[in-house]
């Protein structure tokens, strides 16, 4: 049955939904790449909260989605920006999410890595009432919780550090201190300002070449404590350049939601592993593609994953930080949750034409296990916006 979808100019266009999904089944972990999907949180739609209230989370649905990812062989990157860390989910909520998800991972044998940051610290109207000592302590508190939970730690970029650091030496001091303290090798995360404008000038420089040198200096000083790096700059050439300069044994996990197929496939000088927000909606299809890559079939891998880039670039288009809205929207259409509600009210962060295009692109890829359910839910949303079918 044809439905009418709105476009960017407001005009309606006809779209014929799919009737059959792709045939994708759960499977075992991969052999050629280590792959994490950053995972979203499911809000409690019945909680009487406001956008600036602490997050009300539907824990059953949130953990069920993680089991879905694990069932396809993917690792889960928990309490990252995909989980609305710092955009609706505060540290108290993130800490509870880490505890619950790590326990669930242990119960089902799933791989998990969790974000470590400094979001206990907040700016005031008078500025930033903390210094490097307080930033170190905030990182240490979160690192201890993640390690106690049995999860791998991901040292995330810190808004607090970006606000108070006076130059590269401050980053070298803070990260060096944390890496010396870490009990197991960690993943370092460089999140670009397109994902969080508060991180502009991270590593002590707005010049990316200078910032890259500091980033690599941190790793070179502690290679035994760095499992890998996650680069989220949406710049394939820069990621490849960093990847080629890493010490032996330190992995590069691509966080490039624009160029991930080519970066994971790699070249004759290396490849990237993956830690991606787009693998939240793409989970089963991404897993199938990596299993094809496990056989040495790079062309088959690209044939499966290249067509998904259009959807990813749409979801992550500027303002990129609002990509979470599209991710949760697709989870609702796919039947992973019963509603389209987000912590912090972030379901309002993308327009109806944007969501309609996301539906069309995802449906064209066969991502919905029940295309009819997705179609009916899309029609429900259209009716709420006054679009009659």
PyMOL commands that set and color helices and strands:
alter all, ss='L'
color gray80, all
select helices_A, chain A and resi 59-71+81-83+91-108+132-149+159-164+168-181+197-199+202-204+208-221+223-225+236-243+260-265+279-294+298-315+320-333+343-348+352-364+371-384
alter helices_A, ss='H'
color red, helices_A
select strands_A, chain A and resi 2-6+12-16+35-38+75-78+112-116+152-155+186-191+226-232+251-254+273-276
alter strands_A, ss='S'
color yellow, strands_A
deselect
rebuild
show_as cartoon
